[in-house]
């Protein structure tokens, strides 16, 4: 049998016990804040129908969706004709400017013949769904919209939900960017009130304060302002192109953003006018810039309301960022992004979506939410050494096993300690003392309990403090008082 490569797929990771415990600390902290604001948990499947996800994230986002191959033997279903495929490949590549695998081309060509259509794009679309009707979820928001429509008669609106689950993206792995990662989403849907946006700023501030990261910044903008700017510069139909390009500003810089805008057919004069976004401008100056746009002024009004209300609630970490765009197509109002001065990428983001459920048949249901990037938060906390020392400790106490009689007593005492909420282990084998103590050291267990004939008779185990080396005999009741 060939040797199996012991690696995880690129962009995915294993988590050792301490890492998993630290991640749970993040999840528990975030979940605790969500609970205090009255949000309810839900879960959705890892897989969604491909048609549920495609077309919701823009062209670039759609490319990053992991599709799942249907079960079945496709080479048998679509007989391979190499000569025909090479001819079709040459013809279609010259027309479409696409690089297509020869075998894949034959399958597509078979689909053309099978469904009796001459159009390559139609055949390709039908073929894609024929071989992959399911995909791994790209985010939690689109599945949430599907969930709301599907279960609308079982929910009370406005509906406040949170969801902590993994998502997958076929992205290029790098620091802070993985192909499998967790999102911690919180959304309220079925309400147009800006109080929801204000509440989100409070939730963000509370989460990062509890995680020891109070120096984050909540950058806020509004898609209506960007729409107004696109109108003022004479490119009202290019809003998506403008937002997709602006969303890359931090990654590629102003010059390359302007080059991308030009490649999308936006004129030199319009790009020059967009310079207002790249300068250190105030909300007032942008308000003046969009003064002739009704939708732009509506966005300014909404943003002022959110910023003023957040300030009154002592959420002082909010700041207007006119270049904030958020590349996803479904945002329609306020948009948020949270950054930290010691981390290169955003660690939380989201916004208002007015009709995301409309694509699934439920019109005019507005929602707003944000997503906390647990993996990026983990990396930041680790870099700054901010995880509490006790996080990751699998046990507070370990009983040394000297033999069958002693182990029986250890199990009785361990039961009492566990009932008091103290994490307790009994070493399973009567191994050498050195081996058992090394095990306790390796797991950073702070207290080791030694139980022999004397301890059993006195009903007082000897408690060894592994940090100081001190040893004292004490009752289980006394130990519970100390460790509780």
NUTORZA-963397 format. One record per residue (C-alpha): residue number from 1; residue in one letter; x, y, z. Coordinates in nm, 3 decimals, always signed. Example, Ala and Ser with C-alpha at 12.3 -4.5 7.8 and 13.67 -1.06 7.14 Angstrom:
resi|resn|xx|yy|zz
1|A|+1.230|-0.450|+0.780;
2|S|+1.367|-0.106|+0.714;
//
This chain:
resi|resn|xx|yy|zz
1|X|+0.000|+0.000|+0.000;
2|X|+0.134|+0.345|-0.094;
3|X|+0.233|+0.571|+0.192;
4|X|-0.032|+0.830|+0.269;
5|X|+0.084|+1.192|+0.293;
6|X|+0.013|+1.313|+0.646;
7|X|-0.096|+1.666|+0.563;
8|X|-0.417|+1.861|+0.586;
9|X|-0.537|+2.034|+0.267;
10|X|-0.386|+2.379|+0.216;
11|X|-0.568|+2.646|+0.410;
12|X|-0.698|+2.402|+0.673;
13|X|-0.554|+2.311|+1.013;
14|X|-0.563|+2.066|+1.300;
15|X|-0.609|+2.210|+1.649;
16|X|-0.425|+2.064|+1.947;
17|X|-0.601|+2.061|+2.286;
18|X|-0.468|+2.400|+2.400;
19|X|-0.550|+2.559|+2.065;
20|X|-0.901|+2.414|+2.070;
21|X|-0.951|+2.539|+2.427;
22|X|-0.840|+2.889|+2.328;
23|X|-1.077|+2.887|+2.032;
24|X|-1.360|+2.781|+2.261;
25|X|-1.271|+3.071|+2.489;
26|X|-1.326|+3.307|+2.194;
27|X|-1.652|+3.137|+2.096;
28|X|-1.781|+3.136|+2.454;
29|X|-1.695|+3.505|+2.503;
30|X|-1.869|+3.607|+2.181;
31|X|-2.167|+3.379|+2.251;
32|X|-2.202|+3.527|+2.599;
33|X|-2.232|+3.880|+2.458;
34|X|-2.483|+3.768|+2.194;
35|X|-2.694|+3.606|+2.466;
36|X|-2.704|+3.923|+2.676;
37|X|-2.857|+4.113|+2.382;
38|X|-3.137|+3.859|+2.338;
39|X|-3.016|+3.679|+2.025;
40|X|-3.106|+3.312|+1.969;
41|X|-2.872|+3.048|+1.823;
42|X|-2.939|+2.863|+1.496;
43|X|-2.740|+2.624|+1.279;
44|X|-2.752|+2.550|+0.905;
45|X|-2.593|+2.266|+0.703;
46|X|-2.231|+2.287|+0.584;
47|X|-2.369|+2.228|+0.233;
48|X|-2.618|+2.439|+0.043;
49|X|-2.761|+2.390|-0.304;
50|X|-2.520|+2.547|-0.553;
51|X|-2.798|+2.766|-0.692;
52|X|-2.862|+2.902|-0.340;
53|X|-2.508|+3.041|-0.322;
54|X|-2.412|+3.132|-0.678;
55|X|-2.474|+3.490|-0.790;
56|X|-2.497|+3.633|-0.437;
57|X|-2.135|+3.738|-0.382;
58|X|-2.036|+3.899|-0.710;
59|X|-1.819|+3.747|-0.980;
60|X|-1.507|+3.730|-0.764;
61|X|-1.688|+3.578|-0.469;
62|X|-1.856|+3.314|-0.686;
63|X|-1.513|+3.194|-0.800;
64|X|-1.423|+3.115|-0.438;
65|X|-1.718|+2.882|-0.376;
66|X|-1.614|+2.520|-0.317;
67|X|-1.843|+2.300|-0.526;
68|X|-1.905|+1.937|-0.428;
69|X|-1.895|+1.675|-0.702;
70|X|-2.210|+1.466|-0.720;
71|X|-2.175|+1.094|-0.671;
72|X|-2.156|+0.902|-0.997;
73|X|-1.914|+0.793|-1.269;
74|X|-1.903|+1.085|-1.509;
75|X|-1.656|+0.937|-1.758;
76|X|-1.914|+0.661|-1.819;
77|X|-2.205|+0.902|-1.829;
78|X|-2.026|+1.129|-2.075;
79|X|-1.818|+0.915|-2.319;
80|X|-1.485|+1.078|-2.400;
81|X|-1.398|+1.158|-2.765;
82|X|-1.052|+1.316|-2.765;
83|X|-1.045|+1.424|-3.131;
84|X|-1.384|+1.593|-3.109;
85|X|-1.294|+1.754|-2.778;
86|X|-0.969|+1.905|-2.903;
87|X|-1.152|+2.062|-3.196;
88|X|-1.426|+2.196|-2.968;
89|X|-1.165|+2.314|-2.720;
90|X|-0.977|+2.509|-2.984;
91|X|-1.294|+2.666|-3.121;
92|X|-1.442|+2.766|-2.787;
93|X|-1.116|+2.888|-2.635;
94|X|-1.063|+3.117|-2.932;
95|X|-1.413|+3.259|-2.894;
96|X|-1.439|+3.274|-2.517;
97|X|-1.078|+3.343|-2.427;
98|X|-1.101|+3.071|-2.163;
99|X|-0.858|+2.794|-2.081;
100|X|-1.052|+2.474|-2.055;
101|X|-0.931|+2.125|-1.971;
102|X|-0.964|+1.887|-2.268;
103|X|-1.150|+1.622|-2.071;
104|X|-1.379|+1.880|-1.916;
105|X|-1.441|+2.018|-2.264;
106|X|-1.558|+1.681|-2.382;
107|X|-1.800|+1.657|-2.092;
108|X|-1.938|+2.001|-2.170;
109|X|-1.966|+1.914|-2.538;
110|X|-2.153|+1.598|-2.441;
111|X|-2.387|+1.813|-2.236;
112|X|-2.443|+2.036|-2.542;
113|X|-2.547|+1.734|-2.743;
114|X|-2.746|+1.573|-2.459;
115|X|-2.970|+1.874|-2.400;
116|X|-2.975|+1.966|-2.769;
117|X|-2.847|+2.322|-2.731;
118|X|-2.584|+2.502|-2.933;
119|X|-2.500|+2.772|-2.680;
120|X|-2.178|+2.705|-2.489;
121|X|-2.270|+2.916|-2.184;
122|X|-2.607|+2.746|-2.146;
123|X|-2.442|+2.405|-2.177;
124|X|-2.170|+2.497|-1.930;
125|X|-2.429|+2.616|-1.679;
126|X|-2.635|+2.298|-1.717;
127|X|-2.322|+2.086|-1.696;
128|X|-2.205|+2.259|-1.377;
129|X|-2.534|+2.182|-1.205;
130|X|-2.537|+1.830|-1.348;
131|X|-2.207|+1.742|-1.184;
132|X|-2.231|+1.967|-0.876;
133|X|-2.569|+2.049|-0.731;
134|X|-2.423|+2.120|-0.384;
135|X|-2.153|+2.352|-0.252;
136|X|-1.988|+2.432|+0.081;
137|X|-2.125|+2.752|+0.228;
138|X|-1.919|+3.064|+0.151;
139|X|-2.056|+3.261|+0.445;
140|X|-2.339|+3.239|+0.698;
141|X|-2.549|+3.531|+0.569;
142|X|-2.689|+3.386|+0.246;
143|X|-2.776|+3.054|+0.416;
144|X|-2.943|+3.263|+0.688;
145|X|-3.157|+3.439|+0.426;
146|X|-3.258|+3.100|+0.286;
147|X|-3.331|+2.980|+0.642;
148|X|-3.555|+3.281|+0.714;
149|X|-3.762|+3.231|+0.399;
150|X|-3.791|+2.856|+0.448;
151|X|-3.895|+2.886|+0.815;
152|X|-4.078|+3.222|+0.803;
153|X|-4.397|+3.076|+0.951;
154|X|-4.206|+2.937|+1.249;
155|X|-4.023|+3.262|+1.338;
156|X|-4.125|+3.580|+1.520;
157|X|-4.015|+3.902|+1.351;
158|X|-3.800|+4.094|+1.398;
159|X|-3.589|+3.782|+1.432;
160|X|-3.257|+3.807|+1.617;
161|X|-3.017|+3.520|+1.557;
162|X|-2.656|+3.428|+1.605;
163|X|-2.462|+3.148|+1.439;
164|X|-2.111|+3.017|+1.509;
165|X|-2.006|+2.770|+1.239;
166|X|-1.730|+2.709|+0.982;
167|X|-1.735|+2.840|+0.624;
168|X|-1.516|+2.755|+0.324;
169|X|-1.356|+2.964|+0.049;
170|X|-1.129|+2.854|-0.235;
171|X|-0.892|+3.140|-0.158;
172|X|-0.512|+3.157|-0.167;
173|X|-0.400|+3.070|+0.187;
174|X|-0.188|+3.326|+0.373;
175|X|-0.153|+3.466|+0.725;
176|X|-0.497|+3.545|+0.858;
177|X|-0.667|+3.398|+0.549;
178|X|-0.771|+3.033|+0.544;
179|X|-0.982|+2.809|+0.323;
180|X|-1.174|+2.675|+0.620;
181|X|-1.250|+2.914|+0.902;
182|X|-1.516|+3.000|+1.157;
183|X|-1.751|+3.295|+1.147;
184|X|-1.949|+3.420|+1.445;
185|X|-2.250|+3.599|+1.296;
186|X|-2.512|+3.809|+1.468;
187|X|-2.810|+3.946|+1.270;
188|X|-3.148|+4.101|+1.320;
189|X|-3.395|+4.073|+1.033;
190|X|-3.742|+4.213|+0.977;
191|X|-3.673|+4.566|+1.098;
192|X|-3.559|+4.885|+0.921;
193|X|-3.477|+5.066|+1.245;
194|X|-3.129|+5.218|+1.279;
195|X|-3.141|+5.116|+1.645;
196|X|-3.024|+4.780|+1.515;
197|X|-2.706|+4.932|+1.371;
198|X|-2.648|+5.118|+1.698;
199|X|-2.690|+4.795|+1.893;
200|X|-2.433|+4.627|+1.669;
201|X|-2.174|+4.891|+1.758;
202|X|-2.238|+4.813|+2.126;
203|X|-2.205|+4.439|+2.066;
204|X|-1.875|+4.489|+1.883;
205|X|-1.739|+4.711|+2.161;
206|X|-1.850|+4.464|+2.432;
207|X|-1.697|+4.161|+2.258;
208|X|-1.357|+4.317|+2.205;
209|X|-1.347|+4.470|+2.552;
210|X|-1.413|+4.127|+2.705;
211|X|-1.142|+3.978|+2.483;
212|X|-0.891|+4.238|+2.604;
213|X|-0.887|+4.429|+2.275;
214|X|-1.056|+4.763|+2.357;
215|X|-0.831|+4.953|+2.114;
216|X|-1.010|+4.830|+1.802;
217|X|-1.168|+5.075|+1.556;
218|X|-1.515|+5.035|+1.410;
219|X|-1.499|+5.183|+1.062;
220|X|-1.843|+5.277|+0.930;
221|X|-1.972|+5.385|+0.592;
222|X|-2.301|+5.357|+0.404;
223|X|-2.360|+5.204|+0.062;
224|X|-2.606|+5.484|-0.016;
225|X|-2.319|+5.733|+0.019;
226|X|-2.113|+5.530|-0.230;
227|X|-2.415|+5.517|-0.461;
228|X|-2.449|+5.893|-0.434;
229|X|-2.079|+5.938|-0.516;
230|X|-2.116|+5.716|-0.823;
231|X|-2.403|+5.939|-0.936;
232|X|-2.208|+6.262|-0.876;
233|X|-1.905|+6.143|-1.075;
234|X|-2.133|+6.044|-1.363;
235|X|-2.109|+5.665|-1.326;
236|X|-2.440|+5.561|-1.162;
237|X|-2.435|+5.218|-1.328;
238|X|-2.085|+5.134|-1.204;
239|X|-2.157|+5.112|-0.830;
240|X|-2.065|+4.742|-0.808;
241|X|-1.742|+4.793|-1.000;
242|X|-1.653|+5.088|-0.778;
243|X|-1.725|+4.904|-0.452;
244|X|-1.540|+4.588|-0.561;
245|X|-1.234|+4.795|-0.650;
246|X|-1.248|+5.012|-0.336;
247|X|-1.274|+4.700|-0.122;
248|X|-0.917|+4.616|-0.231;
249|X|-0.770|+4.954|-0.134;
250|X|-0.592|+4.827|+0.179;
251|X|-0.449|+4.531|-0.013;
252|X|-0.335|+4.682|-0.344;
253|X|-0.322|+5.059|-0.287;
254|X|-0.477|+5.360|-0.460;
255|X|-0.285|+5.334|-0.788;
256|X|-0.394|+4.977|-0.859;
257|X|-0.751|+5.052|-0.750;
258|X|-0.765|+5.336|-1.003;
259|X|-0.618|+5.106|-1.269;
260|X|-0.890|+4.848|-1.199;
261|X|-1.158|+5.117|-1.219;
262|X|-1.020|+5.225|-1.557;
263|X|-1.025|+4.862|-1.676;
264|X|-1.398|+4.852|-1.593;
265|X|-1.465|+5.140|-1.830;
266|X|-1.481|+5.421|-1.574;
267|X|-1.352|+5.743|-1.728;
268|X|-1.043|+5.939|-1.627;
269|X|-1.246|+6.239|-1.510;
270|X|-1.473|+6.021|-1.295;
271|X|-1.172|+5.846|-1.136;
272|X|-1.018|+6.187|-1.067;
273|X|-1.336|+6.298|-0.888;
274|X|-1.321|+5.980|-0.677;
275|X|-1.004|+6.123|-0.524;
276|X|-1.226|+6.271|-0.254;
277|X|-1.246|+5.923|-0.103;
278|X|-0.871|+5.874|-0.083;
279|X|-0.800|+6.189|+0.115;
280|X|-0.842|+6.258|+0.485;
281|X|-1.198|+6.383|+0.454;
282|X|-1.477|+6.440|+0.703;
283|X|-1.839|+6.334|+0.692;
284|X|-1.925|+6.701|+0.632;
285|X|-1.702|+6.730|+0.324;
286|X|-1.844|+6.409|+0.175;
287|X|-2.193|+6.539|+0.254;
288|X|-2.115|+6.850|+0.051;
289|X|-1.975|+6.636|-0.230;
290|X|-2.299|+6.432|-0.265;
291|X|-2.530|+6.730|-0.207;
292|X|-2.695|+6.682|-0.547;
293|X|-2.773|+6.314|-0.485;
294|X|-3.089|+6.229|-0.292;
295|X|-2.973|+5.875|-0.213;
296|X|-2.629|+6.002|-0.111;
297|X|-2.779|+6.248|+0.138;
298|X|-3.003|+5.972|+0.274;
299|X|-2.690|+5.770|+0.344;
300|X|-2.528|+6.068|+0.519;
301|X|-2.838|+6.112|+0.737;
302|X|-2.842|+5.742|+0.835;
303|X|-2.472|+5.744|+0.915;
304|X|-2.497|+6.054|+1.132;
305|X|-2.779|+5.893|+1.330;
306|X|-2.572|+5.581|+1.398;
307|X|-2.256|+5.773|+1.490;
308|X|-2.437|+6.020|+1.718;
309|X|-2.629|+5.745|+1.898;
310|X|-2.316|+5.533|+1.944;
311|X|-2.134|+5.831|+2.094;
312|X|-2.415|+5.888|+2.345;
313|X|-2.379|+5.524|+2.449;
314|X|-2.003|+5.570|+2.507;
315|X|-1.907|+5.364|+2.203;
316|X|-1.619|+5.594|+2.120;
317|X|-1.435|+5.362|+1.879;
318|X|-1.653|+5.438|+1.574;
319|X|-1.509|+5.638|+1.285;
320|X|-1.632|+5.733|+0.939;
321|X|-1.429|+5.580|+0.654;
322|X|-1.536|+5.699|+0.308;
323|X|-1.327|+5.429|+0.134;
324|X|-1.497|+5.142|+0.318;
325|X|-1.697|+4.954|+0.055;
326|X|-1.735|+4.584|+0.150;
327|X|-1.723|+4.398|-0.182;
328|X|-2.031|+4.179|-0.134;
329|X|-2.318|+4.276|-0.361;
330|X|-2.603|+4.239|-0.112;
331|X|-2.519|+4.535|+0.115;
332|X|-2.753|+4.834|+0.075;
333|X|-2.706|+5.060|+0.378;
334|X|-2.466|+5.084|+0.671;
335|X|-2.143|+4.886|+0.639;
336|X|-1.900|+4.804|+0.920;
337|X|-1.542|+4.685|+0.942;
338|X|-1.341|+4.639|+1.260;
339|X|-0.963|+4.674|+1.259;
340|X|-0.683|+4.662|+1.515;
341|X|-0.358|+4.860|+1.482;
342|X|-0.150|+4.543|+1.537;
343|X|-0.325|+4.325|+1.277;
344|X|-0.310|+4.358|+0.896;
345|X|-0.666|+4.244|+0.816;
346|X|-1.013|+4.326|+0.941;
347|X|-1.135|+4.110|+1.230;
348|X|-1.508|+4.179|+1.202;
349|X|-1.737|+4.319|+0.934;
350|X|-2.091|+4.339|+0.806;
351|X|-2.375|+4.571|+0.714;
352|X|-2.737|+4.631|+0.617;
353|X|-2.903|+4.424|+0.343;
354|X|-3.250|+4.540|+0.243;
355|X|-3.380|+4.254|+0.031;
356|X|-3.150|+3.953|+0.053;
357|X|-3.449|+3.730|+0.127;
358|X|-3.614|+3.863|-0.191;
359|X|-3.399|+3.635|-0.406;
360|X|-3.566|+3.342|-0.230;
361|X|-3.920|+3.481|-0.269;
362|X|-3.974|+3.685|+0.049;
363|X|-3.970|+4.051|-0.055;
364|X|-3.900|+4.368|+0.144;
365|X|-3.751|+4.209|+0.456;
366|X|-3.453|+4.414|+0.569;
367|X|-3.175|+4.283|+0.787;
368|X|-2.843|+4.393|+0.932;
369|X|-2.561|+4.203|+1.095;
370|X|-2.189|+4.158|+1.147;
371|X|-1.954|+3.862|+1.143;
372|X|-1.662|+3.815|+1.382;
373|X|-1.363|+3.638|+1.228;
374|X|-1.272|+3.394|+1.506;
375|X|-0.953|+3.271|+1.336;
376|X|-0.814|+3.619|+1.289;
377|X|-0.910|+3.713|+1.645;
378|X|-0.727|+3.399|+1.762;
379|X|-0.410|+3.499|+1.575;
380|X|-0.428|+3.851|+1.718;
381|X|-0.479|+3.734|+2.077;
382|X|-0.194|+3.487|+2.037;
383|X|+0.043|+3.750|+1.894;
384|X|-0.037|+3.983|+2.183;
385|X|-0.027|+3.705|+2.449;
386|X|-0.378|+3.794|+2.567;
387|X|-0.522|+3.449|+2.634;
388|X|-0.591|+3.403|+3.007;
389|X|-0.342|+3.165|+3.169;
390|X|-0.612|+2.919|+3.279;
391|X|-0.747|+2.874|+2.926;
392|X|-0.628|+2.541|+2.792;
393|X|-0.581|+2.372|+3.127;
394|X|-0.749|+2.036|+3.081;
395|X|-0.752|+1.963|+3.456;
396|X|-0.687|+2.148|+3.779;
397|X|-0.612|+1.834|+3.977;
398|X|-0.457|+1.494|+3.901;
399|X|-0.452|+1.193|+4.134;
400|X|-0.137|+0.981|+4.115;
401|X|-0.218|+0.610|+4.079;
402|X|-0.021|+0.389|+4.322;
403|X|-0.228|+0.075|+4.273;
404|X|-0.575|-0.079|+4.273;
405|X|-0.668|+0.003|+4.635;
406|X|-0.536|+0.359|+4.616;
407|X|-0.702|+0.419|+4.276;
408|X|-1.040|+0.316|+4.420;
409|X|-1.010|+0.586|+4.689;
410|X|-0.889|+0.838|+4.428;
411|X|-1.201|+0.774|+4.221;
412|X|-1.427|+0.843|+4.519;
413|X|-1.253|+1.173|+4.594;
414|X|-1.239|+1.265|+4.225;
415|X|-1.618|+1.226|+4.208;
416|X|-1.660|+1.484|+4.489;
417|X|-1.420|+1.727|+4.323;
418|X|-1.597|+1.699|+3.989;
419|X|-1.934|+1.750|+4.155;
420|X|-1.794|+2.079|+4.288;
421|X|-1.702|+2.183|+3.934;
422|X|-1.328|+2.116|+3.968;
423|X|-1.169|+1.958|+3.662;
424|X|-1.011|+1.636|+3.786;
425|X|-0.815|+1.342|+3.641;
426|X|-0.714|+1.008|+3.790;
427|X|-0.406|+0.868|+3.616;
428|X|-0.530|+0.538|+3.468;
429|X|-0.224|+0.317|+3.524;
430|X|-0.005|+0.242|+3.826;
431|X|+0.299|+0.363|+3.633;
432|X|+0.627|+0.489|+3.773;
433|X|+0.598|+0.816|+3.967;
434|X|+0.835|+0.993|+3.726;
435|X|+0.611|+0.910|+3.431;
436|X|+0.297|+1.028|+3.607;
437|X|+0.455|+1.355|+3.721;
438|X|+0.585|+1.421|+3.369;
439|X|+0.232|+1.372|+3.239;
440|X|+0.103|+1.632|+3.487;
441|X|+0.382|+1.874|+3.391;
442|X|+0.323|+1.826|+3.018;
443|X|-0.045|+1.912|+3.067;
444|X|+0.031|+2.203|+3.305;
445|X|-0.189|+2.052|+3.576;
446|X|-0.132|+2.281|+3.877;
447|X|-0.207|+2.033|+4.159;
448|X|-0.114|+1.666|+4.197;
449|X|-0.273|+1.456|+4.476;
450|X|-0.077|+1.170|+4.632;
451|X|-0.285|+0.896|+4.797;
452|X|-0.126|+0.612|+4.992;
453|X|-0.216|+0.411|+5.305;
454|X|-0.150|+0.707|+5.534;
455|X|-0.367|+0.944|+5.329;
456|X|-0.651|+0.690|+5.311;
457|X|-0.643|+0.635|+5.685;
458|X|-0.641|+1.011|+5.762;
459|X|-0.889|+1.082|+5.480;
460|X|-0.655|+1.361|+5.368;
461|X|-0.469|+1.336|+5.036;
462|X|-0.128|+1.502|+5.008;
463|X|-0.164|+1.799|+4.773;
464|X|+0.143|+1.901|+4.575;
465|X|+0.159|+2.247|+4.420;
466|X|+0.339|+2.179|+4.092;
467|X|+0.458|+2.539|+4.056;
468|X|+0.612|+2.586|+4.403;
469|X|+0.677|+2.222|+4.493;
470|X|+0.502|+2.265|+4.831;
471|X|+0.317|+1.961|+4.970;
472|X|+0.037|+1.970|+5.230;
473|X|-0.213|+1.720|+5.359;
474|X|-0.571|+1.848|+5.354;
475|X|-0.925|+1.723|+5.336;
476|X|-1.120|+1.715|+5.012;
477|X|-1.359|+1.975|+5.161;
478|X|-1.069|+2.212|+5.224;
479|X|-0.931|+2.156|+4.872;
480|X|-1.269|+2.237|+4.723;
481|X|-1.277|+2.564|+4.921;
482|X|-0.934|+2.659|+4.786;
483|X|-1.001|+2.572|+4.420;
484|X|-1.364|+2.686|+4.390;
//
